[in-house]
Amino acid sequence: MNLVLVCGSGTTGCHGRIEGNRAWAESLGYLVRRGVAGPGEVPVWVAGVGWRRLTADGGVEPCPPPS
Ligand SMILES: [Zn+2]
């Protein structure tokens, strides 16, 4: 299991920004459409770090940008 922790609620902070800008959030891997892909296959943009994939054991690893 793995997850990305963000601040705020559904209407405030980073969580609010994600919920209010879903296309933007999907483009950066912060939202994953149900049924599109396993979350572990979706690159996530980490500010100041780059594209990362969340591993099943709770880690992160570098990965190419989404295609
Ligand atoms: Zn935040």
N, CA, C, O and the ligand as a Tripos MOL2 file, in Angstrom:
@<TRIPOS>MOLECULE
protein
  269   267    68     0     0
PROTEIN
NO_CHARGES

@<TRIPOS>ATOM
      1 N           0.8520   -1.2000    0.0000 N.3       1 MET1
      2 CA          0.0000    0.0000    0.0000 C.3       1 MET1
      3 C           0.8770    1.2350    0.0000 C.2       1 MET1
      4 O           2.0130    1.2100    0.4750 O.2       1 MET1
      5 N           0.3270    2.3320   -0.5470 N.am      2 ASN2
      6 CA          1.0700    3.5800   -0.6090 C.3       2 ASN2
      7 C           0.0740    4.7040   -0.8290 C.2       2 ASN2
      8 O          -1.0460    4.4810   -1.2890 O.2       2 ASN2
      9 N           0.4950    5.9040   -0.4950 N.am      3 LEU3
     10 CA         -0.3820    7.0550   -0.7130 C.3       3 LEU3
     11 C           0.4390    8.3330   -0.7190 C.2       3 LEU3
     12 O           1.6060    8.3500   -0.3270 O.2       3 LEU3
     13 N          -0.1980    9.3920   -1.1720 N.am      4 VAL4
     14 CA          0.3970   10.7280   -1.1220 C.3       4 VAL4
     15 C          -0.4120   11.5310   -0.1160 C.2       4 VAL4
     16 O          -1.6270   11.6700   -0.2580 O.2       4 VAL4
     17 N           0.2540   12.0550    0.8910 N.am      5 LEU5
     18 CA         -0.4050   12.8560    1.9140 C.3       5 LEU5
     19 C          -0.3930   14.3160    1.4820 C.2       5 LEU5
     20 O           0.6570   14.8520    1.1260 O.2       5 LEU5
     21 N          -1.5500   14.9580    1.5120 N.am      6 VAL6
     22 CA         -1.6230   16.3860    1.1840 C.3       6 VAL6
     23 C          -2.3600   17.1200    2.2990 C.2       6 VAL6
     24 O          -3.1160   16.5220    3.0650 O.2       6 VAL6
     25 N          -2.1230   18.4200    2.3730 N.am      7 CYS7
     26 CA         -2.7590   19.2180    3.4100 C.3       7 CYS7
     27 C          -4.1700   19.6120    2.9840 C.2       7 CYS7
     28 O          -4.5260   19.5200    1.8090 O.2       7 CYS7
     29 N          -4.9620   20.0520    3.9520 N.am      8 GLY8
     30 CA         -6.2670   20.6320    3.6630 C.3       8 GLY8
     31 C          -7.3990   19.6350    3.7010 C.2       8 GLY8
     32 O          -7.2460   18.4920    4.1310 O.2       8 GLY8
     33 N          -8.5520   20.1080    3.2310 N.am      9 SER9
     34 CA         -9.7660   19.2940    3.1510 C.3       9 SER9
     35 C         -10.1910   19.2530    1.6870 C.2       9 SER9
     36 O          -9.4420   19.6820    0.8090 O.2       9 SER9
     37 N         -11.3750   18.7430    1.4260 N.am     10 GLY10
     38 CA        -11.8660   18.7000    0.0490 C.3      10 GLY10
     39 C         -12.0510   20.0720   -0.5710 C.2      10 GLY10
     40 O         -12.2120   20.1890   -1.7860 O.2      10 GLY10
     41 N         -12.0310   21.1240    0.2630 N.am     11 THR11
     42 CA        -12.2300   22.4760   -0.2600 C.3      11 THR11
     43 C         -11.1090   23.4370    0.1310 C.2      11 THR11
     44 O         -11.1400   24.6020   -0.2650 O.2      11 THR11
     45 N         -10.1300   22.9810    0.8910 N.am     12 THR12
     46 CA         -9.0400   23.8710    1.3070 C.3      12 THR12
     47 C          -7.6940   23.2050    1.0620 C.2      12 THR12
     48 O          -7.6100   21.9880    0.8900 O.2      12 THR12
     49 N          -6.6470   24.0140    1.0480 N.am     13 GLY13
     50 CA         -5.2810   23.4980    0.9290 C.3      13 GLY13
     51 C          -5.0580   22.7390   -0.3600 C.2      13 GLY13
     52 O          -5.7900   22.9060   -1.3350 O.2      13 GLY13
     53 N          -4.0340   21.8990   -0.3500 N.am     14 CYS14
     54 CA         -3.6970   21.1370   -1.5510 C.3      14 CYS14
     55 C          -4.8110   20.1570   -1.9250 C.2      14 CYS14
     56 O          -5.0820   19.9600   -3.1090 O.2      14 CYS14
     57 N          -5.4500   19.5500   -0.9460 N.am     15 HIS15
     58 CA         -6.5680   18.6480   -1.2380 C.3      15 HIS15
     59 C          -7.6730   19.4070   -1.9740 C.2      15 HIS15
     60 O          -8.2380   18.8990   -2.9420 O.2      15 HIS15
     61 N          -7.9780   20.6120   -1.5190 N.am     16 GLY16
     62 CA         -8.9910   21.4250   -2.1890 C.3      16 GLY16
     63 C          -8.5890   21.7980   -3.6050 C.2      16 GLY16
     64 O          -9.4260   21.8050   -4.5070 O.2      16 GLY16
     65 N          -7.3120   22.1090   -3.8080 N.am     17 ARG17
     66 CA         -6.8410   22.4430   -5.1550 C.3      17 ARG17
     67 C          -6.9820   21.2440   -6.0840 C.2      17 ARG17
     68 O          -7.3630   21.3960   -7.2450 O.2      17 ARG17
     69 N          -6.6780   20.0580   -5.5800 N.am     18 ILE18
     70 CA         -6.8160   18.8390   -6.3810 C.3      18 ILE18
     71 C          -8.2690   18.6100   -6.7530 C.2      18 ILE18
     72 O          -8.5850   18.3500   -7.9150 O.2      18 ILE18
     73 N          -9.1610   18.7050   -5.7620 N.am     19 GLU19
     74 CA        -10.5860   18.4570   -6.0450 C.3      19 GLU19
     75 C         -11.1820   19.5240   -6.9610 C.2      19 GLU19
     76 O         -12.0960   19.2420   -7.7360 O.2      19 GLU19
     77 N         -10.6620   20.7500   -6.8690 N.am     20 GLY20
     78 CA        -11.2020   21.8430   -7.6670 C.3      20 GLY20
     79 C         -10.5950   21.9500   -9.0540 C.2      20 GLY20
     80 O         -11.0770   22.7170   -9.8880 O.2      20 GLY20
     81 N          -9.5380   21.1850   -9.3080 N.am     21 ASN21
     82 CA         -8.8340   21.2440  -10.6060 C.3      21 ASN21
     83 C          -8.4920   19.8200  -11.0240 C.2      21 ASN21
     84 O          -7.3200   19.4510  -11.1010 O.2      21 ASN21
     85 N          -9.5090   19.0350  -11.2900 N.am     22 ARG22
     86 CA         -9.2970   17.5920  -11.4420 C.3      22 ARG22
     87 C          -8.4650   17.2430  -12.6750 C.2      22 ARG22
     88 O          -7.6640   16.3090  -12.6260 O.2      22 ARG22
     89 N          -8.6360   17.9710  -13.7740 N.am     23 ALA23
     90 CA         -7.8330   17.6760  -14.9720 C.3      23 ALA23
     91 C          -6.3570   17.9730  -14.6940 C.2      23 ALA23
     92 O          -5.4800   17.1910  -15.0620 O.2      23 ALA23
     93 N          -6.0950   19.0920  -14.0510 N.am     24 TRP24
     94 CA         -4.7220   19.4360  -13.6610 C.3      24 TRP24
     95 C          -4.1650   18.3740  -12.7320 C.2      24 TRP24
     96 O          -3.0250   17.9380  -12.8960 O.2      24 TRP24
     97 N          -4.9610   17.9550  -11.7560 N.am     25 ALA25
     98 CA         -4.4980   16.9700  -10.7780 C.3      25 ALA25
     99 C          -4.2120   15.6270  -11.4530 C.2      25 ALA25
    100 O          -3.2440   14.9520  -11.1030 O.2      25 ALA25
    101 N          -5.0460   15.2400  -12.4140 N.am     26 GLU26
    102 CA         -4.7880   13.9830  -13.1250 C.3      26 GLU26
    103 C          -3.5000   14.0660  -13.9310 C.2      26 GLU26
    104 O          -2.7670   13.0820  -14.0310 O.2      26 GLU26
    105 N          -3.2140   15.2420  -14.5110 N.am     27 SER27
    106 CA         -2.0170   15.3800  -15.3470 C.3      27 SER27
    107 C          -0.7480   15.2380  -14.5250 C.2      27 SER27
    108 O           0.3080   14.9190  -15.0710 O.2      27 SER27
    109 N          -0.8340   15.4690  -13.2270 N.am     28 LEU28
    110 CA          0.3380   15.3750  -12.3550 C.3      28 LEU28
    111 C           0.3170   14.1170  -11.4880 C.2      28 LEU28
    112 O           1.1930   13.9320  -10.6430 O.2      28 LEU28
    113 N          -0.6770   13.2540  -11.6940 N.am     29 GLY29
    114 CA         -0.7300   12.0000  -10.9550 C.3      29 GLY29
    115 C          -1.3350   12.1120   -9.5670 C.2      29 GLY29
    116 O          -1.2390   11.1740   -8.7770 O.2      29 GLY29
    117 N          -1.9600   13.2510   -9.2540 N.am     30 TYR30
    118 CA         -2.5420   13.4250   -7.9180 C.3      30 TYR30
    119 C          -3.9290   12.8140   -7.8270 C.2      30 TYR30
    120 O          -4.4270   12.5480   -6.7340 O.2      30 TYR30
    121 N          -4.5460   12.5930   -8.9700 N.am     31 LEU31
    122 CA         -5.8300   11.8910   -9.0480 C.3      31 LEU31
    123 C          -5.6820   10.7740  -10.0660 C.2      31 LEU31
    124 O          -5.0600   10.9640  -11.1120 O.2      31 LEU31
    125 N          -6.2420    9.6260   -9.7730 N.am     32 VAL32
    126 CA         -6.2140    8.4960  -10.7010 C.3      32 VAL32
    127 C          -7.6450    8.0560  -10.9400 C.2      32 VAL32
    128 O          -8.3670    7.7230  -10.0000 O.2      32 VAL32
    129 N          -8.0500    8.0560  -12.1940 N.am     33 ARG33
    130 CA         -9.4070    7.6120  -12.5220 C.3      33 ARG33
    131 C          -9.5660    6.1410  -12.2100 C.2      33 ARG33
    132 O          -8.6910    5.3290  -12.5140 O.2      33 ARG33
    133 N         -10.6760    5.8080  -11.6080 N.am     34 ARG34
    134 CA        -10.9540    4.4190  -11.2900 C.3      34 ARG34
    135 C         -10.9990    3.6060  -12.5800 C.2      34 ARG34
    136 O         -11.6710    3.9880  -13.5380 O.2      34 ARG34
    137 N         -10.2860    2.4890  -12.6000 N.am     35 GLY35
    138 CA        -10.3390    1.5940  -13.7470 C.3      35 GLY35
    139 C          -9.3680    1.9280  -14.8610 C.2      35 GLY35
    140 O          -9.1900    1.1220  -15.7740 O.2      35 GLY35
    141 N          -8.7340    3.0890  -14.8170 N.am     36 VAL36
    142 CA         -7.8090    3.4690  -15.8900 C.3      36 VAL36
    143 C          -6.4820    2.7370  -15.7350 C.2      36 VAL36
    144 O          -5.9410    2.2140  -16.7090 O.2      36 VAL36
    145 N          -5.9660    2.7010  -14.5310 N.am     37 ALA37
    146 CA         -4.6720    2.0660  -14.3000 C.3      37 ALA37
    147 C          -4.5240    1.7950  -12.8210 C.2      37 ALA37
    148 O          -5.2060    2.4140  -12.0040 O.2      37 ALA37
    149 N          -3.6550    0.8900  -12.4700 N.am     38 GLY38
    150 CA         -3.3150    0.7120  -11.0730 C.3      38 GLY38
    151 C          -2.5650    1.9350  -10.6020 C.2      38 GLY38
    152 O          -1.7240    2.4580  -11.3340 O.2      38 GLY38
    153 N          -2.8490    2.4100   -9.3910 N.am     39 PRO39
    154 CA         -2.1670    3.6120   -8.9100 C.3      39 PRO39
    155 C          -0.6480    3.4900   -8.9570 C.2      39 PRO39
    156 O           0.0440    4.4940   -9.1310 O.2      39 PRO39
    157 N          -0.1230    2.2830   -8.8060 N.am     40 GLY40
    158 CA          1.3240    2.0950   -8.8360 C.3      40 GLY40
    159 C           1.9330    2.3030  -10.2090 C.2      40 GLY40
    160 O           3.1520    2.3990  -10.3440 O.2      40 GLY40
    161 N           1.0860    2.3720  -11.2320 N.am     41 GLU41
    162 CA          1.5730    2.5720  -12.6000 C.3      41 GLU41
    163 C           1.5520    4.0410  -13.0010 C.2      41 GLU41
    164 O           2.0240    4.3890  -14.0840 O.2      41 GLU41
    165 N           1.0190    4.9010  -12.1550 N.am     42 VAL42
    166 CA          0.8250    6.3010  -12.5270 C.3      42 VAL42
    167 C           1.9410    7.1620  -11.9410 C.2      42 VAL42
    168 O           2.0700    7.2460  -10.7200 O.2      42 VAL42
    169 N           2.7550    7.8060  -12.7890 N.am     43 PRO43
    170 CA          3.7840    8.7160  -12.2820 C.3      43 PRO43
    171 C           3.1600    9.8960  -11.5300 C.2      43 PRO43
    172 O           2.1180   10.4190  -11.9240 O.2      43 PRO43
    173 N           3.8070   10.2950  -10.4640 N.am     44 VAL44
    174 CA          3.3540   11.4210   -9.6470 C.3      44 VAL44
    175 C           4.4310   12.5060   -9.6850 C.2      44 VAL44
    176 O           5.6130   12.2300   -9.4810 O.2      44 VAL44
    177 N           4.0060   13.7380   -9.9500 N.am     45 TRP45
    178 CA          4.9500   14.8470   -9.9530 C.3      45 TRP45
    179 C           5.2080   15.2960   -8.5200 C.2      45 TRP45
    180 O           4.2760   15.6340   -7.7900 O.2      45 TRP45
    181 N           6.4890   15.2970   -8.1210 N.am     46 VAL46
    182 CA          6.8820   15.7620   -6.7950 C.3      46 VAL46
    183 C           7.6780   17.0470   -6.9900 C.2      46 VAL46
    184 O           8.7540   17.0330   -7.5890 O.2      46 VAL46
    185 N           7.1490   18.1540   -6.4820 N.am     47 ALA47
    186 CA          7.7810   19.4630   -6.6750 C.3      47 ALA47
    187 C           9.2100   19.4420   -6.1600 C.2      47 ALA47
    188 O           9.4780   18.9800   -5.0520 O.2      47 ALA47
    189 N          10.1180   19.9460   -6.9740 N.am     48 GLY48
    190 CA         11.5130   20.0250   -6.5860 C.3      48 GLY48
    191 C          12.2730   18.7220   -6.7120 C.2      48 GLY48
    192 O          13.4800   18.6800   -6.4720 O.2      48 GLY48
    193 N          11.5810   17.6620   -7.0860 N.am     49 VAL49
    194 CA         12.1860   16.3270   -7.1530 C.3      49 VAL49
    195 C          12.0430   15.7390   -8.5530 C.2      49 VAL49
    196 O          13.0200   15.2740   -9.1390 O.2      49 VAL49
    197 N          10.8290   15.7590   -9.0850 N.am     50 GLY50
    198 CA         10.5750   15.2120  -10.4120 C.3      50 GLY50
    199 C           9.5230   14.1200  -10.3690 C.2      50 GLY50
    200 O           8.7830   13.9890   -9.3950 O.2      50 GLY50
    201 N           9.4670   13.3310  -11.4480 N.am     51 TRP51
    202 CA          8.4680   12.2680  -11.5620 C.3      51 TRP51
    203 C           8.8870   11.0720  -10.7250 C.2      51 TRP51
    204 O          10.0380   10.6370  -10.7590 O.2      51 TRP51
    205 N           7.9270   10.5530   -9.9740 N.am     52 ARG52
    206 CA          8.1810    9.4100   -9.1080 C.3      52 ARG52
    207 C           7.0120    8.4370   -9.2010 C.2      52 ARG52
    208 O           5.8710    8.8250   -9.4520 O.2      52 ARG52
    209 N           7.3320    7.1590   -8.9910 N.am     53 ARG53
    210 CA          6.3150    6.1150   -8.9270 C.3      53 ARG53
    211 C           6.2580    5.6360   -7.4840 C.2      53 ARG53
    212 O           7.2920    5.4540   -6.8410 O.2      53 ARG53
    213 N           5.0410    5.4330   -6.9760 N.am     54 LEU54
    214 CA          4.8610    4.9240   -5.6210 C.3      54 LEU54
    215 C           4.9640    3.4010   -5.6670 C.2      54 LEU54
    216 O           4.2680    2.7550   -6.4500 O.2      54 LEU54
    217 N           5.8170    2.8380   -4.8440 N.am     55 THR55
    218 CA          5.9960    1.3910   -4.8640 C.3      55 THR55
    219 C           5.0630    0.7320   -3.8400 C.2      55 THR55
    220 O           4.6020    1.3750   -2.8970 O.2      55 THR55
    221 N           4.7980   -0.5490   -4.0470 N.am     56 ALA56
    222 CA          3.8410   -1.2700   -3.2020 C.3      56 ALA56
    223 C           4.3050   -1.3810   -1.7540 C.2      56 ALA56
    224 O           3.4860   -1.5840   -0.8570 O.2      56 ALA56
    225 N           5.6180   -1.2500   -1.5140 N.am     57 ASP57
    226 CA          6.1280   -1.3760   -0.1460 C.3      57 ASP57
    227 C           6.2410   -0.0260    0.5590 C.2      57 ASP57
    228 O           6.8900    0.0780    1.6000 O.2      57 ASP57
    229 N           5.6110    1.0060   -0.0020 N.am     58 GLY58
    230 CA          5.5780    2.3030    0.6660 C.3      58 GLY58
    231 C           6.6850    3.2510    0.2660 C.2      58 GLY58
    232 O           6.8040    4.3370    0.8340 O.2      58 GLY58
    233 N           7.4980    2.8610   -0.7010 N.am     59 GLY59
    234 CA          8.5870    3.7260   -1.1340 C.3      59 GLY59
    235 C           8.2410    4.5090   -2.3860 C.2      59 GLY59
    236 O           7.1120    4.4720   -2.8750 O.2      59 GLY59
    237 N           9.2400    5.2190   -2.8920 N.am     60 VAL60
    238 CA          9.1190    5.9290   -4.1580 C.3      60 VAL60
    239 C          10.3590    5.6370   -4.9800 C.2      60 VAL60
    240 O          11.4320    5.3720   -4.4390 O.2      60 VAL60
    241 N          10.2000    5.6900   -6.2920 N.am     61 GLU61
    242 CA         11.3450    5.4920   -7.1760 C.3      61 GLU61
    243 C          11.2120    6.4220   -8.3680 C.2      61 GLU61
    244 O          10.1020    6.7580   -8.7830 O.2      61 GLU61
    245 N          12.3510    6.8380   -8.9200 N.am     62 PRO62
    246 CA         12.3050    7.6920  -10.1160 C.3      62 PRO62
    247 C          11.6080    6.9500  -11.2560 C.2      62 PRO62
    248 O          11.6810    5.7250  -11.3470 O.2      62 PRO62
    249 N          10.9380    7.7000  -12.1140 N.am     63 CYS63
    250 CA         10.3000    7.0680  -13.2730 C.3      63 CYS63
    251 C          10.1930    8.1020  -14.3840 C.2      63 CYS63
    252 O          10.3210    9.3010  -14.1370 O.2      63 CYS63
    253 N           9.9580    7.6380  -15.6050 N.am     64 PRO64
    254 CA          9.7620    8.5780  -16.7190 C.3      64 PRO64
    255 C           8.4440    9.3240  -16.5600 C.2      64 PRO64
    256 O           7.5470    8.8530  -15.8610 O.2      64 PRO64
    257 N           8.3190   10.4740  -17.1950 N.am     65 PRO65
    258 CA          7.0520   11.2000  -17.1610 C.3      65 PRO65
    259 C           5.9480   10.3990  -17.8290 C.2      65 PRO65
    260 O           6.2350    9.5030  -18.6240 O.2      65 PRO65
    261 N           4.6850   10.7020  -17.5230 N.am     66 PRO66
    262 CA          3.5790    9.9640  -18.1640 C.3      66 PRO66
    263 C           3.6020   10.1800  -19.6630 C.2      66 PRO66
    264 O           4.0080   11.2390  -20.1430 O.2      66 PRO66
    265 N           3.1640    9.1690  -20.4020 N.am     67 SER67
    266 CA          3.1630    9.2780  -21.8670 C.3      67 SER67
    267 C           1.8180    9.7970  -22.3530 C.2      67 SER67
    268 O           1.6170    9.9580  -23.5570 O.2      67 SER67
    269 ZN         -0.5730   21.7560    0.9050 Zn       68 ZN68
@<TRIPOS>BOND
     1     1     2 1
     2     2     3 1
     3     3     4 2
     4     3     5 am
     5     5     6 1
     6     6     7 1
     7     7     8 2
     8     7     9 am
     9     9    10 1
    10    10    11 1
    11    11    12 2
    12    11    13 am
    13    13    14 1
    14    14    15 1
    15    15    16 2
    16    15    17 am
    17    17    18 1
    18    18    19 1
    19    19    20 2
    20    19    21 am
    21    21    22 1
    22    22    23 1
    23    23    24 2
    24    23    25 am
    25    25    26 1
    26    26    27 1
    27    27    28 2
    28    27    29 am
    29    29    30 1
    30    30    31 1
    31    31    32 2
    32    31    33 am
    33    33    34 1
    34    34    35 1
    35    35    36 2
    36    35    37 am
    37    37    38 1
    38    38    39 1
    39    39    40 2
    40    39    41 am
    41    41    42 1
    42    42    43 1
    43    43    44 2
    44    43    45 am
    45    45    46 1
    46    46    47 1
    47    47    48 2
    48    47    49 am
    49    49    50 1
    50    50    51 1
    51    51    52 2
    52    51    53 am
    53    53    54 1
    54    54    55 1
    55    55    56 2
    56    55    57 am
    57    57    58 1
    58    58    59 1
    59    59    60 2
    60    59    61 am
    61    61    62 1
    62    62    63 1
    63    63    64 2
    64    63    65 am
    65    65    66 1
    66    66    67 1
    67    67    68 2
    68    67    69 am
    69    69    70 1
    70    70    71 1
    71    71    72 2
    72    71    73 am
    73    73    74 1
    74    74    75 1
    75    75    76 2
    76    75    77 am
    77    77    78 1
    78    78    79 1
    79    79    80 2
    80    79    81 am
    81    81    82 1
    82    82    83 1
    83    83    84 2
    84    83    85 am
    85    85    86 1
    86    86    87 1
    87    87    88 2
    88    87    89 am
    89    89    90 1
    90    90    91 1
    91    91    92 2
    92    91    93 am
    93    93    94 1
    94    94    95 1
    95    95    96 2
    96    95    97 am
    97    97    98 1
    98    98    99 1
    99    99   100 2
   100    99   101 am
   101   101   102 1
   102   102   103 1
   103   103   104 2
   104   103   105 am
   105   105   106 1
   106   106   107 1
   107   107   108 2
   108   107   109 am
   109   109   110 1
   110   110   111 1
   111   111   112 2
   112   111   113 am
   113   113   114 1
   114   114   115 1
   115   115   116 2
   116   115   117 am
   117   117   118 1
   118   118   119 1
   119   119   120 2
   120   119   121 am
   121   121   122 1
   122   122   123 1
   123   123   124 2
   124   123   125 am
   125   125   126 1
   126   126   127 1
   127   127   128 2
   128   127   129 am
   129   129   130 1
   130   130   131 1
   131   131   132 2
   132   131   133 am
   133   133   134 1
   134   134   135 1
   135   135   136 2
   136   135   137 am
   137   137   138 1
   138   138   139 1
   139   139   140 2
   140   139   141 am
   141   141   142 1
   142   142   143 1
   143   143   144 2
   144   143   145 am
   145   145   146 1
   146   146   147 1
   147   147   148 2
   148   147   149 am
   149   149   150 1
   150   150   151 1
   151   151   152 2
   152   151   153 am
   153   153   154 1
   154   154   155 1
   155   155   156 2
   156   155   157 am
   157   157   158 1
   158   158   159 1
   159   159   160 2
   160   159   161 am
   161   161   162 1
   162   162   163 1
   163   163   164 2
   164   163   165 am
   165   165   166 1
   166   166   167 1
   167   167   168 2
   168   167   169 am
   169   169   170 1
   170   170   171 1
   171   171   172 2
   172   171   173 am
   173   173   174 1
   174   174   175 1
   175   175   176 2
   176   175   177 am
   177   177   178 1
   178   178   179 1
   179   179   180 2
   180   179   181 am
   181   181   182 1
   182   182   183 1
   183   183   184 2
   184   183   185 am
   185   185   186 1
   186   186   187 1
   187   187   188 2
   188   187   189 am
   189   189   190 1
   190   190   191 1
   191   191   192 2
   192   191   193 am
   193   193   194 1
   194   194   195 1
   195   195   196 2
   196   195   197 am
   197   197   198 1
   198   198   199 1
   199   199   200 2
   200   199   201 am
   201   201   202 1
   202   202   203 1
   203   203   204 2
   204   203   205 am
   205   205   206 1
   206   206   207 1
   207   207   208 2
   208   207   209 am
   209   209   210 1
   210   210   211 1
   211   211   212 2
   212   211   213 am
   213   213   214 1
   214   214   215 1
   215   215   216 2
   216   215   217 am
   217   217   218 1
   218   218   219 1
   219   219   220 2
   220   219   221 am
   221   221   222 1
   222   222   223 1
   223   223   224 2
   224   223   225 am
   225   225   226 1
   226   226   227 1
   227   227   228 2
   228   227   229 am
   229   229   230 1
   230   230   231 1
   231   231   232 2
   232   231   233 am
   233   233   234 1
   234   234   235 1
   235   235   236 2
   236   235   237 am
   237   237   238 1
   238   238   239 1
   239   239   240 2
   240   239   241 am
   241   241   242 1
   242   242   243 1
   243   243   244 2
   244   243   245 am
   245   245   246 1
   246   246   247 1
   247   247   248 2
   248   247   249 am
   249   249   250 1
   250   250   251 1
   251   251   252 2
   252   251   253 am
   253   253   254 1
   254   254   255 1
   255   255   256 2
   256   255   257 am
   257   257   258 1
   258   258   259 1
   259   259   260 2
   260   259   261 am
   261   261   262 1
   262   262   263 1
   263   263   264 2
   264   263   265 am
   265   265   266 1
   266   266   267 1
   267   267   268 2
@<TRIPOS>SUBSTRUCTURE
     1 MET1         2 RESIDUE 1 A MET
     2 ASN2         6 RESIDUE 1 A ASN
     3 LEU3        10 RESIDUE 1 A LEU
     4 VAL4        14 RESIDUE 1 A VAL
     5 LEU5        18 RESIDUE 1 A LEU
     6 VAL6        22 RESIDUE 1 A VAL
     7 CYS7        26 RESIDUE 1 A CYS
     8 GLY8        30 RESIDUE 1 A GLY
     9 SER9        34 RESIDUE 1 A SER
    10 GLY10       38 RESIDUE 1 A GLY
    11 THR11       42 RESIDUE 1 A THR
    12 THR12       46 RESIDUE 1 A THR
    13 GLY13       50 RESIDUE 1 A GLY
    14 CYS14       54 RESIDUE 1 A CYS
    15 HIS15       58 RESIDUE 1 A HIS
    16 GLY16       62 RESIDUE 1 A GLY
    17 ARG17       66 RESIDUE 1 A ARG
    18 ILE18       70 RESIDUE 1 A ILE
    19 GLU19       74 RESIDUE 1 A GLU
    20 GLY20       78 RESIDUE 1 A GLY
    21 ASN21       82 RESIDUE 1 A ASN
    22 ARG22       86 RESIDUE 1 A ARG
    23 ALA23       90 RESIDUE 1 A ALA
    24 TRP24       94 RESIDUE 1 A TRP
    25 ALA25       98 RESIDUE 1 A ALA
    26 GLU26      102 RESIDUE 1 A GLU
    27 SER27      106 RESIDUE 1 A SER
    28 LEU28      110 RESIDUE 1 A LEU
    29 GLY29      114 RESIDUE 1 A GLY
    30 TYR30      118 RESIDUE 1 A TYR
    31 LEU31      122 RESIDUE 1 A LEU
    32 VAL32      126 RESIDUE 1 A VAL
    33 ARG33      130 RESIDUE 1 A ARG
    34 ARG34      134 RESIDUE 1 A ARG
    35 GLY35      138 RESIDUE 1 A GLY
    36 VAL36      142 RESIDUE 1 A VAL
    37 ALA37      146 RESIDUE 1 A ALA
    38 GLY38      150 RESIDUE 1 A GLY
    39 PRO39      154 RESIDUE 1 A PRO
    40 GLY40      158 RESIDUE 1 A GLY
    41 GLU41      162 RESIDUE 1 A GLU
    42 VAL42      166 RESIDUE 1 A VAL
    43 PRO43      170 RESIDUE 1 A PRO
    44 VAL44      174 RESIDUE 1 A VAL
    45 TRP45      178 RESIDUE 1 A TRP
    46 VAL46      182 RESIDUE 1 A VAL
    47 ALA47      186 RESIDUE 1 A ALA
    48 GLY48      190 RESIDUE 1 A GLY
    49 VAL49      194 RESIDUE 1 A VAL
    50 GLY50      198 RESIDUE 1 A GLY
    51 TRP51      202 RESIDUE 1 A TRP
    52 ARG52      206 RESIDUE 1 A ARG
    53 ARG53      210 RESIDUE 1 A ARG
    54 LEU54      214 RESIDUE 1 A LEU
    55 THR55      218 RESIDUE 1 A THR
    56 ALA56      222 RESIDUE 1 A ALA
    57 ASP57      226 RESIDUE 1 A ASP
    58 GLY58      230 RESIDUE 1 A GLY
    59 GLY59      234 RESIDUE 1 A GLY
    60 VAL60      238 RESIDUE 1 A VAL
    61 GLU61      242 RESIDUE 1 A GLU
    62 PRO62      246 RESIDUE 1 A PRO
    63 CYS63      250 RESIDUE 1 A CYS
    64 PRO64      254 RESIDUE 1 A PRO
    65 PRO65      258 RESIDUE 1 A PRO
    66 PRO66      262 RESIDUE 1 A PRO
    67 SER67      266 RESIDUE 1 A SER
    68 ZN68       269 GROUP 0 **** ****
